[in-house]
Amino acid sequence: ETGVTQTPRHLVMGMTNKKSLKCEQHLGHNAMYWYKQSAKKPLELMFVYSLEERVENNSVPSRFSPECPNSSHLFLHLHTLQPEDSALYLCASSQGAGASTDTQYFGPGTRLTVL
Amino acid sequence: KQEVTQIPAALSVPEGENLVLNCSFTDSAIYNLQWFRQDPGKGLTSLLLIQSSQREQTSGRLNASLDKSSGRSTLYIAASQPGDSATYLCASQGGKLIFGQGTELSVKP
């Protein structure tokens, strides 16, 4: 266990559904991240939050909406997704957001399938 | 724009063999280089972090080296075991982590 938990672990949704992914870190970290891992592609950074403020948004479509209510919790709200959004969504946390010694700790991921 | 490449994409070896995984990056202005392990359907586990001022890091049977000038890093695994079977990812950090596509390792008993 890395100290980062994600729920649900698996999610199947239709294109018209609205769902949310949840991430919680128990490490006392100040930065949290959402990544997307599609088959045969490198992990793609989606969002970065540092001290609950969004510091990076890598041109992610608006159908993905992040929320960071406090430094321990991170959500990814999903609506009107497309089949190509099916992927493993990984959450990570680190002490800071970009220092040379900041190792990121990853959760187990949510396997999302969009029908 | 930083690009990280890992070779080979897949590797199968018999148990007990020593092996080397390769990682190259295009922009040498990095804070550090990290190696992760990912088991099927699971998240990533950090293995080693080499800061830009360092040449190598060791943890047990793992040794990672970094040559910033040539834009290369290697992960050496000694005396491989079936439990080492996983996908190994390298990532450069220059403000954010940029990942390679990974090397899928299979160690046969």
Interface residues (C-beta under 8 A of the other chain):
Chain A: T2 V4 Q6 K40 K41 P42 L43 L45 V48 E56 L88 L90 A92 G98 A99 S100 T101 D102 T103 Q104 Y105 F106 G107 P108 G109 R111
Chain B: V4 Y31 N32 Q34 F36 G41 K42 G43 L44 T45 S46 L49 Q51 S52 L89 A91 Q93 G95 K96 L97 I98 F99 G100 Q101 G102
